[in-house]
Amino acid sequence: MEDYTSSMSYEIFIRRAHSCDRDRKGASLDYFRNLQNTESGRLKISALGSAAKQLAAVKGYLEKAIAAFIKPRRGRKLSPVEVQQLEALLPRIAGSNSAAELLPLIEQGLAVTQPYKEA
């Protein structure tokens, strides 16, 4: 199994963006962990789909999370610099070919959005 903390970073980013519970709007570490394990050949469950299909879904969830962050709501308004930093992640996410390439982008997103983490 891949590193649990890397998939947890994915879940935290999605949950922080949407202020939602686990298993909503793609906010489950299982999506990212399944992708990692499918890519490495450790997981072969046809119901999950190919690694490419899972990668596309994870990228979509990340893109929607960034859009949610950029949209001002409930008193949360990112600075222009924060918006620019998050927007700069979008083409890099789109161009990523694996979970390993997404992970540093997720970590960057978490760093940018640290001031907005829920207590």
C-alpha positions in Angstrom: 0.0 0.0 0.0 1.1 3.5 -0.7 1.8 6.1 2.0 -1.4 6.8 3.9 -0.4 10.4 4.6 -0.1 11.3 0.9 -3.7 10.2 0.3 -4.8 12.0 3.4 -3.4 15.3 2.0 -5.7 14.8 -1.0 -8.8 14.4 1.3 -7.8 17.3 3.5 -7.5 19.6 0.4 -10.9 18.6 -1.0 -12.6 18.9 2.4 -11.1 22.3 3.1 -12.2 23.6 -0.3 -15.8 22.5 0.0 -16.1 22.6 3.8 -17.7 19.2 3.6 -17.6 15.8 5.3 -15.7 12.8 4.1 -17.2 11.0 1.0 -18.7 14.2 -0.5 -17.5 15.9 -3.6 -14.6 13.5 -4.0 -13.4 14.0 -0.4 -12.1 10.6 0.4 -8.5 9.5 0.6 -9.7 6.2 -0.9 -9.9 7.9 -4.4 -6.3 8.9 -4.3 -5.0 5.7 -2.6 -6.9 3.5 -5.1 -5.2 5.5 -7.9 -1.8 5.1 -6.4 -2.3 1.4 -5.9 -3.8 0.8 -9.3 -0.8 2.7 -10.9 1.6 0.5 -9.0 -0.1 -2.7 -9.9 -1.0 -3.5 -6.3 -4.8 -3.1 -6.9 -6.7 -4.8 -9.7 -10.4 -4.2 -9.2 -12.2 -3.8 -12.5 -15.1 -1.9 -10.9 -12.7 1.0 -10.1 -11.7 1.4 -13.7 -8.3 1.9 -15.2 -5.6 4.1 -13.7 -6.3 6.6 -16.5 -10.0 6.8 -15.6 -9.2 7.2 -11.9 -6.6 9.8 -12.6 -9.1 11.8 -14.6 -11.6 11.7 -11.8 -9.1 12.8 -9.2 -7.9 15.6 -11.4 -11.6 16.7 -11.8 -12.1 16.7 -8.0 -8.9 18.8 -7.6 -10.0 21.3 -10.3 -13.4 21.7 -8.7 -11.8 22.2 -5.3 -9.6 25.0 -6.6 -12.7 26.6 -8.2 -14.5 26.4 -4.9 -11.5 28.1 -3.1 -11.4 30.9 -5.6 -15.1 31.6 -5.4 -15.6 33.9 -2.3 -18.1 32.5 0.2 -19.0 32.6 3.9 -16.5 35.3 4.7 -13.6 33.5 3.0 -12.0 35.6 0.4 -8.6 34.7 -0.9 -6.0 37.4 -1.6 -5.1 38.1 -5.2 -1.8 36.3 -4.6 -3.5 33.2 -3.2 -5.9 33.2 -6.2 -3.0 33.4 -8.6 -1.1 30.6 -6.8 -4.1 28.3 -7.0 -4.9 29.2 -10.6 -1.3 28.4 -11.5 -1.9 24.8 -10.2 -4.7 24.2 -12.7 -2.6 23.6 -15.9 -0.1 21.6 -13.9 -2.9 19.4 -12.5 -4.3 19.0 -16.1 -0.9 18.0 -17.4 -0.1 15.5 -14.6 0.2 11.9 -15.7 0.2 10.1 -12.3 -0.7 10.4 -8.6 3.0 11.0 -7.9 2.9 14.1 -10.1 -0.3 15.3 -8.4 1.0 15.0 -4.9 3.4 18.0 -4.8 0.6 20.1 -6.4 -1.8 19.0 -3.6 0.8 19.9 -1.0 1.2 23.4 -2.6 -2.5 23.8 -2.5 -2.6 22.9 1.1 0.1 25.4 1.9 -1.7 28.2 0.0 -5.0 27.5 1.8 -3.6 26.9 5.3 -5.1 30.1 6.6 -8.5 28.8 5.7 -8.4 25.5 7.4 -11.3 24.8 9.7 -10.6 24.5 13.4 
